[in-house]
Amino acid sequence: MNQPINIDQKRFEIKKPWTPVDVAKLNNQVVRLALFEGEYPYHKHEKEDELFYVVKGSFILQRKGFQDLLLNEGDLIVVEKGIEHRPVSPMKSYVLMFEPQSLNSKGD
């Protein structure tokens, strides 16, 4: 049987920005928590949508061909497959990502 997971405590497992830790797995999906700080490179996922939920802080989601979006604590957005995007965060922000387990979202 599963035990409750404290998201705030999971923050301490993160060693550096853009290197998420797995929080939970369900079906073929994984919930990951990441520290966003600075700029992540533009990228896209050809076959997978990606969901971002801001736990703490805020970040700007840049999408090529679309207006930049500011996401604050409690905001959630889905980036559809095939859209080139990148998160930019001038401050330390913690973000949950819901994505297929097969998606490699580890930063450099």
C-alpha positions, 0 to 999 in steps of 0.5 A: 500500500502506498504512503502519502508523499509530502511534496515540500519534503521532496524538494530536499532530494533535488541536487541542482536546477533542471534535474527532476526527482520522481515523486510518483508513478501511475499507469505509464506516467510519472510525476516529477518535481524539479527546481526551475532556475535560469533558462532551460533550452528550447525543446519539443516532444514529438509524441508526448504532452507535458503538464506543468504545475507550479508548487512554489514560485513562478516561471515564464513558459516560452513557446515558439509561435505563441505569446509567453505565459507567466505561471504562478503558484497554483497554476497548471498548463499542458504543453501539447506534443510538437510545440517547441517550448522552454521554461525560464525562471529568474528565481528558484521555483518548484514545479511538478511535471506530469509526463510519460515515464519514457520521456527523458526530462533530465537537464544537463 
